[in-house]
Amino acid sequence: MLRRGAASHRADKPKHFYPIFVNPVTATIEGVGEPLGLDEDRSTVAVPENLVAVWPMRTDGSEGRWQLKRETFISALEEGTAKLGSYNKKQDRWAINYLNAGIKDEIKSGAILVKGKDEKGALILKRVENKLVEPKSVWNQVSHNASEYGTTLLNGIIGSDRFSYPKSLYAVKDTVGLFVADKPNALIIDFFAGSGTTLHAVNLLNAEDGGHRRCICVTNNEVSADEAKKFTVDGFRQGDPEWEERGIARYVTWPRTKCSIEGIDVNGNLLKGNYLGSDTPMADGFKANAIFCELTYESAWPIRLDRAFDAIAPILWMQAGCRGPIIRRIGKSYLTTDYYGVLFDYNQASKFCEKVKGTPSIKTVYVVTDDQRRYSNMCKRLPNTEVHRLYETYLKTFEICGEGGLD
């Protein structure tokens, strides 16, 4: 904001010569002083405790002037079009930045998009262009601080001492966003989930741009090494309720997921503060659904006898896209949602096909049959739908042959 070139001296516009008070510790602008008359010495200005005064000084050491007068600069701070820039240690001076008229015109025209505000109130801008820019290999942003936006944020949701060194929510959001910004229906899979930052970040991305991205987090339910020793001394073993309830899946990942969606902490209190770059309170939560699925092992015979459909129902739901409710067996000949269907009784195949064809959003169906001809016929009757056969495929995958071991 330092005026350069013609008419850049203090005497040219005295009302543009005033101090800006900066907190060097927090790197924030804490106040703006009054303009000085030409006969007033800047050294006589009282600087608030713990702050420094930033003056429009020229590189030759003479007094210059700011681009904006005091009232205009204060308005720019409030609207996010002015901010504190970087500190030059060699010259012992702070830069003051602002958006000029040309940039504001590009914002009005839509050439530059306003993505929100950062943690200090400055606008976050993105230029609209087709050219792709390779991201830098080293990121240094305040929002990526793992202490403040990883540990402190997580502690505010599930309490302290539950998980060590979570990543910054915003670092993960920015990373994932590089790949799915233009894919609003993407499926993100975290095969080694910890505290659930990835799923939280996906929900935040969806909230920002109205996307419907899905996220699957896969984790075990291990306890820490210290807890495992303590539980063992106390006579507990893995599988005991006392042990399992302190595992990472049940004690960290799932509580964070539920609480962040519902906008509350583990004690039921509303979450405090807003998400960075947004005026939306964390207490508003997300318009999202989540389900906790636990991997277990099922015997082949209950599956073959059609007595364990509910056990594999979540798998079918995930394969069909993780949308809408999960279909459970409730004695019906067939069941459908807006996204997939299951035919339990082939005698009702005609009605089932009519229902599926009448619901264009259904893209996946499952047919419970051991008859290859019936399955093939269903594929012909629903040519635009992905048809899967239950339970033959499931059983063949895990079938144990008499002498050949696993087939």
C-alpha positions as CSV (number, residue, x, y, z in Angstrom):
1,M,0.0,0.0,0.0
2,L,3.1,2.3,-0.1
3,R,2.7,4.9,-2.8
4,R,5.4,4.8,-5.4
5,G,6.3,7.0,-8.3
6,A,4.8,10.5,-8.7
7,A,3.2,12.3,-5.8
8,S,4.5,9.7,-3.4
9,H,5.9,12.0,-0.6
10,R,4.2,12.8,2.7
11,A,3.7,16.5,1.6
12,D,1.8,15.5,-1.5
13,K,-1.1,14.1,0.6
14,P,-0.7,14.7,4.3
15,K,-3.9,12.8,5.2
16,H,-2.4,9.7,3.7
17,F,0.4,9.8,6.3
18,Y,-0.6,7.9,9.5
19,P,0.6,5.0,11.6
20,I,-0.7,1.4,11.4
21,F,-0.3,-0.5,14.7
22,V,0.9,-4.1,14.3
23,N,1.2,-6.9,16.8
24,P,4.5,-8.5,15.8
25,V,3.8,-11.7,17.8
26,T,0.4,-12.5,16.2
27,A,1.2,-10.7,12.9
28,T,-2.1,-8.8,13.0
29,I,-3.1,-5.2,12.5
30,E,-4.5,-4.0,15.9
31,G,-5.3,-0.4,15.1
32,V,-4.9,2.6,12.8
33,G,-3.7,6.0,14.1
34,E,-4.8,9.4,13.0
35,P,-3.1,11.3,10.1
36,L,-0.3,13.7,11.2
37,G,0.0,17.3,10.1
38,L,3.0,18.4,8.2
39,D,4.5,20.1,11.3
40,E,4.0,17.0,13.5
41,D,6.9,14.6,14.1
42,R,6.0,10.9,13.9
43,S,8.3,10.1,16.8
44,T,5.8,12.0,19.1
45,V,3.1,9.5,18.4
46,A,2.2,7.2,21.4
47,V,2.4,3.6,20.3
48,P,0.2,1.1,22.3
49,E,2.1,-1.3,24.5
50,N,3.4,-4.5,22.7
51,L,2.6,-3.0,19.3
52,V,4.8,-1.4,16.6
53,A,3.9,1.5,14.4
54,V,4.3,1.0,10.7
55,W,4.8,4.2,8.7
56,P,4.8,4.7,4.9
57,M,8.6,5.1,4.6
58,R,10.3,5.2,1.3
59,T,13.4,3.0,0.5
60,D,15.6,6.0,0.7
61,G,14.5,6.7,4.3
62,S,12.3,9.7,3.5
63,E,8.6,9.9,4.6
64,G,6.2,8.7,1.9
65,R,2.4,8.2,2.0
66,W,-0.1,5.4,1.8
67,Q,-2.2,4.7,-1.2
68,L,-5.4,4.9,0.9
69,K,-6.6,7.5,3.3
70,R,-7.3,6.4,6.9
71,E,-11.1,5.9,6.6
72,T,-10.8,4.1,3.3
73,F,-8.1,1.8,4.7
74,I,-10.2,0.9,7.8
75,S,-13.1,0.0,5.5
76,A,-10.8,-2.2,3.4
77,L,-9.7,-4.0,6.5
78,E,-13.3,-4.7,7.6
79,E,-14.3,-6.0,4.1
80,G,-11.1,-8.1,3.8
81,T,-9.5,-6.2,0.9
82,A,-6.5,-5.0,3.0
83,K,-4.2,-7.0,5.2
84,L,-0.8,-7.2,6.9
85,G,1.8,-8.4,4.5
86,S,5.2,-10.0,5.2
87,Y,7.9,-8.8,7.5
88,N,11.3,-7.9,6.0
89,K,13.8,-8.7,8.8
90,K,16.7,-7.1,7.0
91,Q,14.9,-3.8,6.6
92,D,12.9,-4.2,9.8
93,R,9.7,-3.2,8.2
94,W,6.2,-4.7,7.6
95,A,4.4,-4.6,4.3
96,I,0.8,-3.5,4.1
97,N,-1.2,-5.0,1.2
98,Y,-4.5,-4.1,-0.4
99,L,-6.6,-4.9,-3.5
100,N,-6.5,-2.1,-6.0
101,A,-9.4,-1.1,-8.3
102,G,-8.2,-3.3,-11.1
103,I,-8.4,-6.5,-8.9
104,K,-11.8,-5.4,-7.6
105,D,-13.1,-5.0,-11.1
106,E,-12.0,-8.5,-11.9
107,I,-13.9,-9.8,-8.8
108,K,-17.0,-8.0,-10.0
109,S,-16.7,-9.4,-13.5
110,G,-16.2,-13.0,-12.2
111,A,-12.6,-13.3,-13.4
112,I,-11.5,-13.7,-9.8
113,L,-13.6,-15.7,-7.3
114,V,-14.0,-15.0,-3.6
115,K,-13.6,-18.3,-1.8
116,G,-14.1,-16.9,1.7
117,K,-11.9,-15.3,4.3
118,D,-8.8,-16.5,6.0
119,E,-8.3,-16.7,9.8
120,K,-7.4,-13.0,9.9
121,G,-10.3,-11.7,7.9
122,A,-8.6,-11.2,4.5
123,L,-10.4,-12.4,1.3
124,I,-9.3,-15.7,-0.2
125,L,-9.2,-15.2,-4.0
126,K,-9.0,-17.6,-6.9
127,R,-8.5,-16.5,-10.5
128,V,-10.7,-18.3,-13.0
129,E,-8.5,-19.8,-15.7
130,N,-8.2,-23.0,-17.6
131,K,-4.4,-23.3,-17.1
132,L,-3.4,-25.9,-14.5
133,V,-0.7,-25.0,-12.1
134,E,1.4,-27.7,-10.5
135,P,1.2,-27.3,-6.7
136,K,4.4,-26.5,-4.8
137,S,6.1,-29.3,-3.0
138,V,6.5,-27.3,0.2
139,W,3.5,-25.5,1.7
140,N,3.8,-22.9,4.4
141,Q,0.3,-21.7,5.4
142,V,-1.0,-20.8,8.9
143,S,-4.1,-22.9,8.2
144,H,-1.9,-26.0,7.8
145,N,-0.5,-25.7,11.3
146,A,-1.1,-29.2,12.8
147,S,-1.0,-27.9,16.4
148,E,-3.7,-25.3,16.0
149,Y,-5.9,-26.9,13.4
150,G,-5.1,-30.5,14.1
151,T,-4.6,-31.2,17.8
152,T,-6.5,-28.2,19.2
153,L,-9.4,-28.6,16.8
154,L,-9.7,-32.3,17.5
155,N,-9.5,-31.8,21.3
156,G,-12.4,-29.4,21.0
157,I,-14.5,-32.2,19.5
158,I,-13.6,-35.4,21.3
159,G,-11.5,-34.1,24.2
160,S,-7.8,-34.1,24.9
161,D,-5.4,-37.1,25.0
162,R,-7.4,-39.3,22.7
163,F,-5.1,-39.0,19.7
164,S,-1.6,-37.8,19.1
165,Y,-0.5,-35.6,16.2
166,P,-3.6,-35.3,14.0
167,K,-3.1,-33.5,10.7
168,S,-4.5,-30.0,10.1
169,L,-8.0,-30.3,8.8
170,Y,-7.3,-27.6,6.2
171,A,-4.0,-29.2,5.0
172,V,-5.9,-32.4,4.2
173,K,-8.8,-30.4,2.7
174,D,-6.4,-28.5,0.4
175,T,-4.6,-31.7,-0.5
176,V,-7.7,-33.7,-1.4
177,G,-9.2,-30.7,-3.1
178,L,-6.3,-30.7,-5.6
179,F,-7.7,-33.9,-7.1
180,V,-11.5,-33.7,-6.6
181,A,-12.3,-30.0,-6.9
182,D,-14.0,-30.7,-10.3
183,K,-15.3,-34.1,-9.2
184,P,-18.4,-33.4,-7.0
185,N,-19.3,-37.1,-6.8
186,A,-15.9,-38.5,-6.2
187,L,-15.3,-41.4,-3.8
188,I,-12.3,-40.9,-1.5
189,I,-11.0,-43.9,0.4
190,D,-8.6,-43.6,3.3
191,F,-7.2,-47.1,3.8
192,F,-5.3,-46.1,7.0
193,A,-7.6,-43.7,8.8
194,G,-6.5,-42.3,12.1
195,S,-8.5,-39.6,13.7
196,G,-10.8,-39.2,10.7
197,T,-9.4,-36.0,9.3
198,T,-9.9,-37.2,5.7
199,L,-13.6,-37.7,6.2
200,H,-14.0,-34.4,8.0
201,A,-12.2,-32.7,5.2
202,V,-14.4,-34.3,2.5
203,N,-17.5,-33.1,4.4
204,L,-16.0,-29.6,4.5
205,L,-15.3,-29.6,0.8
206,N,-18.9,-30.6,0.1
207,A,-20.2,-27.9,2.3
208,E,-18.2,-25.3,0.4
209,D,-19.2,-26.2,-3.1
210,G,-22.4,-28.3,-2.7
211,G,-20.7,-31.5,-3.8
212,H,-21.8,-35.1,-2.9
213,R,-18.4,-36.7,-2.5
214,R,-18.3,-39.8,-0.4
215,C,-15.5,-41.0,1.9
216,I,-14.7,-44.5,3.2
217,C,-12.4,-44.7,6.2
218,V,-10.8,-48.0,7.0
219,T,-9.1,-48.5,10.3
220,N,-8.6,-51.2,13.0
221,N,-9.6,-50.7,16.6
222,E,-6.2,-50.9,18.2
223,V,-5.4,-49.3,21.6
224,S,-2.1,-47.5,22.3
225,A,0.8,-49.6,23.5
226,D,0.6,-48.1,26.9
227,E,-3.1,-48.8,27.2
228,A,-2.6,-52.4,26.0
229,K,-0.1,-52.9,28.8
230,K,-2.4,-51.4,31.4
231,F,-5.4,-53.4,30.2
232,T,-3.3,-56.6,30.3
233,V,-2.2,-55.9,33.8
234,D,-5.8,-55.3,34.8
235,G,-6.8,-58.7,33.4
236,F,-8.5,-57.5,30.2
237,R,-7.9,-59.0,26.7
238,Q,-8.5,-57.8,23.2
239,G,-12.2,-58.4,22.5
240,D,-13.3,-57.5,26.0
241,P,-15.7,-54.5,26.1
242,E,-13.4,-52.5,28.3
243,W,-10.6,-53.0,25.8
244,E,-12.6,-52.4,22.6
245,E,-14.3,-49.2,23.7
246,R,-10.9,-47.5,23.9
247,G,-9.8,-48.6,20.5
248,I,-9.1,-45.9,17.9
249,A,-12.2,-46.7,15.7
250,R,-14.7,-46.5,18.6
251,Y,-12.9,-44.0,20.7
252,V,-11.6,-41.5,18.1
253,T,-12.5,-42.0,14.5
254,W,-16.3,-42.6,14.9
255,P,-16.9,-40.1,17.7
256,R,-15.2,-37.4,15.6
257,T,-17.2,-38.3,12.6
258,K,-20.5,-38.2,14.4
259,C,-19.7,-35.0,16.4
260,S,-18.5,-33.0,13.4
261,I,-21.6,-33.9,11.4
262,E,-23.9,-33.1,14.3
263,G,-22.0,-30.0,15.3
264,I,-21.5,-31.1,18.9
265,D,-18.6,-32.4,21.1
266,V,-18.6,-35.8,22.8
267,N,-20.4,-34.2,25.8
268,G,-23.2,-32.9,23.7
269,N,-22.1,-29.2,23.8
270,L,-22.3,-27.1,20.6
271,L,-18.9,-26.8,18.9
272,K,-17.3,-23.4,19.1
273,G,-16.0,-21.1,16.3
274,N,-16.3,-21.1,12.6
275,Y,-14.5,-23.1,9.9
276,L,-11.7,-21.0,8.3
277,G,-12.7,-19.0,5.3
278,S,-16.4,-19.4,6.2
279,D,-19.0,-17.6,8.2
280,T,-20.6,-21.0,9.0
281,P,-20.4,-22.0,12.6
282,M,-18.9,-25.5,13.3
283,A,-22.0,-26.0,15.5
284,D,-24.1,-26.1,12.3
285,G,-22.5,-29.5,11.4
286,F,-22.8,-30.9,7.9
287,K,-25.7,-32.2,5.8
288,A,-24.2,-35.7,5.6
289,N,-24.9,-39.3,6.6
290,A,-22.4,-41.7,8.1
291,I,-22.5,-45.3,9.1
292,F,-20.1,-47.4,11.2
293,C,-19.5,-50.9,9.7
294,E,-17.5,-53.6,11.5
295,L,-15.8,-56.3,9.6
296,T,-16.8,-59.8,10.8
297,Y,-16.6,-63.3,9.5
298,E,-19.7,-65.2,8.4
299,S,-20.0,-69.0,7.9
300,A,-20.9,-70.1,4.3
301,W,-23.9,-72.1,5.4
302,P,-26.0,-69.3,6.8
303,I,-25.2,-67.3,3.7
304,R,-26.2,-70.3,1.5
305,L,-29.4,-70.7,3.4
306,D,-30.2,-67.0,3.1
307,R,-30.0,-66.4,6.8
308,A,-27.3,-63.8,6.9
309,F,-28.3,-61.1,4.4
310,D,-28.2,-58.3,7.0
311,A,-24.5,-59.2,7.7
312,I,-23.5,-58.4,4.1
313,A,-26.1,-55.7,3.5
314,P,-23.6,-52.8,4.1
315,I,-21.3,-54.3,1.5
316,L,-24.0,-54.2,-1.1
317,W,-24.9,-50.7,-0.1
318,M,-21.3,-49.5,-0.5
319,Q,-20.9,-51.2,-3.9
320,A,-24.1,-49.5,-5.0
321,G,-22.6,-46.1,-4.2
322,C,-23.2,-45.5,-0.4
323,R,-26.3,-43.4,-1.1
324,G,-29.7,-43.5,0.6
325,P,-30.7,-46.1,3.2
326,I,-29.3,-49.7,3.5
327,I,-31.7,-52.4,2.3
328,R,-32.4,-54.9,5.1
329,R,-34.3,-58.2,4.7
330,I,-37.8,-57.7,6.2
331,G,-39.7,-60.6,4.6
332,K,-40.4,-58.8,1.3
333,S,-40.1,-60.4,-2.2
334,Y,-38.0,-57.5,-3.3
335,L,-36.9,-54.1,-1.9
336,T,-35.6,-51.0,-3.6
337,T,-34.3,-47.5,-2.7
338,D,-33.8,-44.6,-5.0
339,Y,-30.3,-46.0,-5.9
340,Y,-30.4,-49.8,-5.8
341,G,-32.6,-52.9,-5.3
342,V,-32.5,-56.5,-4.2
343,L,-34.7,-59.3,-5.7
344,F,-35.2,-62.0,-3.1
345,D,-37.9,-64.0,-4.8
346,Y,-37.5,-64.5,-8.5
347,N,-41.2,-65.2,-8.9
348,Q,-41.6,-61.4,-8.5
349,A,-39.1,-60.6,-11.2
350,S,-41.6,-58.8,-13.5
351,K,-42.7,-56.5,-10.8
352,F,-39.2,-55.9,-9.7
353,C,-38.0,-55.0,-13.2
354,E,-41.0,-52.7,-13.6
355,K,-40.0,-50.9,-10.4
356,V,-36.4,-50.6,-11.4
357,K,-37.2,-49.3,-14.9
358,G,-39.5,-46.7,-13.3
359,T,-36.7,-45.4,-11.1
360,P,-34.0,-44.1,-13.4
361,S,-31.7,-43.3,-10.5
362,I,-31.4,-47.1,-9.7
363,K,-28.1,-48.2,-11.3
364,T,-27.4,-51.4,-9.4
365,V,-29.5,-54.4,-8.5
366,Y,-28.8,-57.8,-6.7
367,V,-30.6,-61.0,-7.5
368,V,-30.7,-63.9,-5.0
369,T,-30.5,-67.0,-7.2
370,D,-28.4,-70.1,-7.7
371,D,-29.8,-70.4,-11.3
372,Q,-27.4,-69.1,-14.0
373,R,-30.2,-68.8,-16.5
374,R,-32.3,-66.6,-14.2
375,Y,-29.4,-64.4,-13.6
376,S,-28.7,-64.1,-17.4
377,N,-32.3,-63.3,-18.1
378,M,-32.3,-60.5,-15.5
379,C,-29.2,-59.0,-17.2
380,K,-31.1,-59.0,-20.5
381,R,-34.3,-57.4,-18.9
382,L,-32.2,-54.6,-17.3
383,P,-29.6,-53.8,-19.9
384,N,-28.8,-50.3,-18.5
385,T,-28.4,-51.6,-14.9
386,E,-25.5,-53.3,-13.2
387,V,-26.8,-56.7,-12.1
388,H,-25.0,-58.8,-9.5
389,R,-25.9,-62.4,-8.5
390,L,-26.2,-63.4,-4.8
391,Y,-25.0,-65.6,-3.3
392,E,-23.1,-67.7,-5.8
393,T,-20.3,-65.1,-6.4
394,Y,-19.9,-64.6,-2.6
395,L,-19.7,-68.3,-1.9
396,K,-17.4,-69.2,-4.8
397,T,-14.9,-66.5,-3.7
398,F,-14.4,-68.2,-0.3
399,E,-15.2,-71.8,-1.2
400,I,-12.9,-74.4,0.4
401,C,-12.3,-77.4,-1.9
402,G,-11.7,-80.9,-0.5
403,E,-8.1,-81.3,-1.6
404,G,-7.1,-78.2,-3.4
405,G,-7.2,-75.7,-0.5
406,L,-8.7,-72.3,-1.2
407,D,-10.2,-72.1,-4.7
